[in-house]
Amino acid sequence: MKVKSNRAKFGDWMFVLLCVLVAAICLIPMLNLAAKSLSSTNYLIRHEVYIWPKGINFDAYMKVLSDPKYLRAFAWTAFLTVICTIISLTMTALCAYPLIFPGLKGKGIFNVIITITMFFNAGTIPNYLLMQQLHLLDNPLVLIIPSCLSIYNMIIMRSFFYGIPDSLRESAEIDGASFITILLKIYVPLSKPVFASLALFYAVGRWNGYGDALMYIKNKDLYPLQLLIYNILNNINSVEVATQEGFNTPGLSESLKSATVMFSTVPILLIYPWLQKYFIAGVTMGAVKE
């Protein structure tokens, strides 16, 4: 059995230390927000709350959960996230699947056109004018259609499909299976890791997205949760908004801000443990096989 040298062991420990530091850098701000959202206003006023709550209470969360606009935005964003993820995965699979066939006519041209879109786009104003001409402004579809396909994710899925033995597809073709049947019966069942990984990418992107809604949506009933929170936190300098939202009370304002951010962050974090066993396999296999 090969024994690691002291230098190799030292390198392993340094790598572990680096991972711990990176994890701490990512985790400490979240712990600070959670602590502020659960702490008493007296401790917040004295700036005594860091990563552990003091004087635990749930007043801020009760205020957020009792506000209908937060609940409405939460339900709408959850629905939007599910729909967008399903449509995006479908579009990604349908785009990636034909590109693995060596006999596809114009395959090289398609690959070039698809790759170009990763580096060049029309820009904000042309995109806005396009949405206007398509009558998608202030329309829920504007939050779904323009972002229903990511070329980067499509390349990952295509690379994963390349890793599936051609013999499976060829045997199915000999048995008379159609292209759609092969996709649904062979490629999709064998590609659960990459589907789970991309589902997480698409879901997180849609849940955290607010830029498209900020540009294209004026109807407040169609605001996703992140845009609602962005508008509230961005306008708390206004006395009227601060009073209406409860952000004008010392201590309570910090607790409410933190609870609002946690309210929009925690749900999407809870999805990862369900997909963790597929996530690493999907990303690494899809990234290296070609």
C-alpha positions as CSV (number, residue, x, y, z in Angstrom):
1,M,0.0,0.0,0.0
2,K,1.4,3.4,-1.0
3,V,2.0,5.7,2.0
4,K,1.7,9.4,1.6
5,S,4.8,11.5,2.2
6,N,4.8,14.3,4.8
7,R,4.6,16.9,2.1
8,A,1.5,15.3,0.6
9,K,-0.1,15.1,4.0
10,F,0.7,18.8,4.6
11,G,-0.8,19.6,1.3
12,D,-4.0,17.8,2.2
13,W,-4.3,19.6,5.5
14,M,-3.7,23.0,3.8
15,F,-6.5,22.1,1.3
16,V,-8.8,21.2,4.2
17,L,-8.0,24.4,5.9
18,L,-8.7,26.4,2.8
19,C,-12.1,24.7,2.4
20,V,-12.9,25.5,6.0
21,L,-12.0,29.1,5.5
22,V,-14.1,29.4,2.3
23,A,-17.0,27.7,4.0
24,A,-16.7,30.1,7.0
25,I,-16.6,33.1,4.6
26,C,-19.8,31.9,3.0
27,L,-21.6,30.9,6.2
28,I,-20.8,33.7,8.6
29,P,-22.9,36.4,6.8
30,M,-25.9,33.9,6.7
31,L,-25.5,33.2,10.4
32,N,-25.3,36.9,11.2
33,L,-28.6,37.5,9.3
34,A,-30.3,34.6,11.1
35,A,-29.1,35.8,14.4
36,K,-30.4,39.4,13.8
37,S,-33.7,38.1,12.6
38,L,-34.2,36.1,15.8
39,S,-32.8,38.6,18.3
40,S,-34.5,41.1,20.7
41,T,-34.4,44.7,19.5
42,N,-32.6,45.7,22.7
43,Y,-29.5,43.7,21.7
44,L,-29.7,44.9,18.1
45,I,-29.8,48.6,19.2
46,R,-26.6,48.0,21.2
47,H,-25.0,46.1,18.3
48,E,-24.3,43.0,20.4
49,V,-25.6,40.4,17.9
50,Y,-23.0,38.7,15.7
51,I,-23.5,35.0,14.8
52,W,-25.6,33.9,17.8
53,P,-29.1,35.3,18.5
54,K,-29.7,37.1,21.9
55,G,-33.1,37.4,23.5
56,I,-34.6,35.0,21.0
57,N,-38.0,36.0,19.6
58,F,-40.0,35.5,16.4
59,D,-41.7,38.9,16.2
60,A,-40.0,39.8,12.9
61,Y,-41.0,36.5,11.3
62,M,-44.5,36.8,12.5
63,K,-44.8,40.2,10.9
64,V,-43.4,39.0,7.6
65,L,-45.6,35.9,7.6
66,S,-48.7,37.9,8.4
67,D,-48.2,40.3,5.6
68,P,-50.2,39.2,2.5
69,K,-47.9,40.8,0.0
70,Y,-45.0,38.6,1.1
71,L,-47.1,35.4,1.0
72,R,-48.5,36.3,-2.4
73,A,-45.1,37.0,-3.8
74,F,-43.7,33.8,-2.2
75,A,-46.5,31.7,-3.7
76,W,-46.1,33.3,-7.1
77,T,-42.3,32.9,-7.1
78,A,-42.6,29.3,-6.0
79,F,-45.1,28.6,-8.9
80,L,-42.9,30.5,-11.3
81,T,-39.8,28.5,-10.2
82,V,-41.4,25.1,-10.7
83,I,-42.9,26.0,-14.1
84,C,-39.6,27.6,-15.4
85,T,-37.5,24.7,-14.2
86,I,-39.8,22.1,-15.9
87,I,-39.9,24.1,-19.2
88,S,-36.1,24.8,-19.1
89,L,-35.2,21.2,-18.5
90,T,-37.5,20.2,-21.4
91,M,-36.0,22.7,-23.8
92,T,-32.5,21.9,-22.7
93,A,-33.0,18.1,-23.4
94,L,-34.7,18.8,-26.7
95,C,-31.8,21.0,-27.8
96,A,-29.0,18.8,-26.6
97,Y,-30.4,15.5,-27.8
98,P,-30.2,16.0,-31.6
99,L,-26.7,17.4,-31.4
100,I,-25.3,14.0,-30.3
101,F,-26.2,12.3,-33.6
102,P,-23.2,12.2,-35.9
103,G,-25.4,12.2,-39.0
104,L,-27.2,15.4,-38.2
105,K,-27.1,17.7,-41.2
106,G,-25.7,21.1,-40.4
107,K,-24.5,20.0,-37.0
108,G,-21.3,22.1,-37.2
109,I,-23.3,25.2,-38.2
110,F,-25.7,24.7,-35.3
111,N,-22.9,24.3,-32.8
112,V,-21.3,27.5,-34.0
113,I,-24.6,29.5,-33.9
114,I,-25.3,28.1,-30.4
115,T,-21.8,28.9,-29.1
116,I,-21.9,32.5,-30.5
117,T,-25.0,33.2,-28.3
118,M,-22.9,32.5,-25.2
119,F,-20.7,35.5,-25.9
120,F,-22.8,38.0,-27.8
121,N,-26.3,39.4,-27.2
122,A,-28.3,42.3,-28.5
123,G,-28.2,44.3,-25.3
124,T,-30.8,45.6,-22.8
125,I,-32.6,48.2,-25.1
126,P,-33.0,45.8,-28.1
127,N,-34.2,43.1,-25.8
128,Y,-36.8,45.5,-24.3
129,L,-38.0,46.6,-27.7
130,L,-38.3,42.9,-28.7
131,M,-40.4,42.1,-25.6
132,Q,-42.5,45.1,-26.4
133,Q,-43.1,44.0,-30.0
134,L,-44.0,40.5,-28.8
135,H,-46.5,42.1,-26.4
136,L,-44.8,40.4,-23.5
137,L,-44.4,43.5,-21.3
138,D,-46.3,43.2,-18.0
139,N,-47.0,39.6,-19.1
140,P,-46.1,36.6,-16.9
141,L,-44.6,34.9,-19.9
142,V,-41.8,37.4,-20.0
143,L,-40.5,35.8,-16.9
144,I,-40.5,32.4,-18.5
145,I,-39.9,32.4,-22.3
146,P,-36.7,34.6,-22.6
147,S,-34.8,32.5,-20.0
148,C,-36.2,29.1,-20.7
149,L,-32.9,27.8,-22.2
150,S,-29.3,28.3,-21.0
151,I,-26.7,27.4,-23.6
152,Y,-24.1,26.6,-20.9
153,N,-26.5,24.1,-19.3
154,M,-27.4,22.7,-22.7
155,I,-23.7,22.0,-23.4
156,I,-23.4,20.2,-20.0
157,M,-26.4,18.0,-20.9
158,R,-25.1,17.3,-24.4
159,S,-21.7,16.3,-22.9
160,F,-23.5,14.0,-20.5
161,F,-25.5,12.4,-23.3
162,Y,-22.2,11.8,-25.2
163,G,-21.2,9.6,-22.2
164,I,-24.1,7.2,-22.7
165,P,-23.0,4.3,-24.9
166,D,-24.1,4.5,-28.5
167,S,-24.8,0.8,-28.5
168,L,-27.9,1.5,-26.4
169,R,-29.3,3.9,-28.9
170,E,-28.4,1.8,-31.9
171,S,-30.1,-1.3,-30.4
172,A,-33.2,0.7,-29.7
173,E,-33.2,2.0,-33.3
174,I,-32.9,-1.6,-34.6
175,D,-35.9,-2.5,-32.5
176,G,-37.8,0.3,-34.2
177,A,-37.9,2.9,-31.5
178,S,-38.4,6.5,-32.5
179,F,-36.0,9.3,-31.6
180,I,-38.5,10.6,-28.9
181,T,-38.9,7.1,-27.5
182,I,-35.1,6.7,-27.3
183,L,-34.9,10.0,-25.5
184,L,-37.6,9.2,-23.0
185,K,-36.8,5.5,-22.4
186,I,-33.0,5.5,-22.5
187,Y,-31.4,9.0,-22.2
188,V,-33.7,10.6,-19.6
189,P,-33.6,7.6,-17.1
190,L,-29.8,7.4,-17.4
191,S,-29.3,11.1,-17.0
192,K,-30.9,11.7,-13.6
193,P,-27.7,13.2,-12.2
194,V,-27.4,15.9,-14.9
195,F,-31.2,16.6,-14.8
196,A,-31.0,17.1,-11.0
197,S,-28.0,19.4,-11.3
198,L,-29.5,21.5,-14.0
199,A,-32.8,21.6,-12.2
200,L,-31.0,23.1,-9.2
201,F,-29.2,25.7,-11.5
202,Y,-32.5,26.7,-13.2
203,A,-34.5,26.8,-9.9
204,V,-31.9,28.9,-8.1
205,G,-31.6,31.3,-11.1
206,R,-35.3,31.8,-11.3
207,W,-35.9,32.1,-7.5
208,N,-33.1,34.7,-7.2
209,G,-33.9,36.5,-10.4
210,Y,-35.4,40.0,-10.3
211,G,-33.6,41.8,-13.2
212,D,-36.0,40.7,-15.9
213,A,-39.0,41.6,-13.7
214,L,-37.5,44.9,-12.8
215,M,-37.3,45.8,-16.5
216,Y,-40.4,44.2,-17.9
217,I,-43.0,44.1,-15.1
218,K,-45.0,47.0,-13.7
219,N,-47.9,45.1,-12.2
220,K,-47.1,44.7,-8.6
221,D,-49.2,41.5,-8.4
222,L,-46.6,39.9,-10.8
223,Y,-43.6,40.9,-8.8
224,P,-41.4,37.9,-7.8
225,L,-40.3,37.8,-4.2
226,Q,-36.8,39.1,-4.8
227,L,-38.1,42.1,-6.6
228,L,-40.6,42.9,-3.9
229,I,-37.9,42.7,-1.3
230,Y,-35.5,44.7,-3.5
231,N,-38.0,47.5,-3.9
232,I,-38.8,47.6,-0.1
233,L,-35.2,47.6,1.0
234,N,-34.2,50.0,-1.7
235,N,-36.8,52.5,-0.7
236,I,-36.6,52.4,3.1
237,N,-35.0,55.9,3.1
238,S,-38.5,57.1,2.3
239,V,-40.3,58.0,5.5
240,E,-43.6,56.8,4.1
241,V,-42.2,53.4,3.0
242,A,-40.2,52.9,6.2
243,T,-43.3,53.6,8.4
244,Q,-45.5,51.4,6.3
245,E,-43.1,48.5,6.4
246,G,-42.1,48.9,10.0
247,F,-38.5,49.8,9.2
248,N,-38.5,53.1,11.1
249,T,-38.2,51.6,14.6
250,P,-34.6,51.2,15.9
251,G,-33.7,47.6,16.3
252,L,-36.9,46.3,14.8
253,S,-35.8,47.6,11.4
254,E,-32.6,45.5,11.5
255,S,-34.6,42.4,12.6
256,L,-37.2,42.9,9.9
257,K,-34.6,43.4,7.2
258,S,-32.9,40.2,8.2
259,A,-36.1,38.2,8.6
260,T,-37.2,39.4,5.1
261,V,-33.9,38.3,3.5
262,M,-34.0,34.9,5.4
263,F,-37.6,34.4,4.3
264,S,-36.5,34.6,0.7
265,T,-33.3,32.6,1.0
266,V,-34.0,29.6,3.2
267,P,-36.6,27.9,0.9
268,I,-34.2,27.5,-2.0
269,L,-31.5,26.3,0.3
270,L,-33.7,23.5,1.5
271,I,-33.8,22.1,-2.1
272,Y,-30.1,21.3,-2.2
273,P,-30.0,18.3,0.3
274,W,-32.6,16.5,-1.9
275,L,-30.4,16.8,-5.0
276,Q,-27.0,16.5,-3.4
277,K,-26.4,12.9,-4.3
278,Y,-26.9,13.7,-8.0
279,F,-25.3,17.1,-8.0
280,I,-21.6,16.3,-8.0
281,A,-22.0,13.4,-10.4
282,G,-24.0,15.5,-12.8
283,V,-21.6,18.5,-12.9
284,T,-18.4,16.5,-13.1
285,M,-19.5,13.9,-15.6
286,G,-21.2,16.5,-17.8
287,A,-18.2,18.8,-17.7
288,V,-15.5,16.4,-18.7
289,K,-17.0,14.0,-21.2
290,E,-17.2,15.1,-24.8
